Amino acid sequence: MPFVFIAGFIVGAGLYHINKEANGESPPTN
């Protein structure tokens, strides 16, 4: 389903952006 793929991509990009902002634009250190 293209819609599911697009929705997943948007959610993933959003979480990635939130994670970067939370880390102060620094690479995550897991």
Rosetta blueprint (number, residue, H / E / L):
1 M L
2 P H
3 F H
4 V H
5 F H
6 I H
7 A H
8 G H
9 F H
10 I H
11 V H
12 G H
13 A H
14 G H
15 L H
16 Y H
17 H H
18 I H
19 N H
20 K H
21 E H
22 A H
23 N L
24 G L
25 E L
26 S L
27 P L
28 P L
29 T L
30 N L
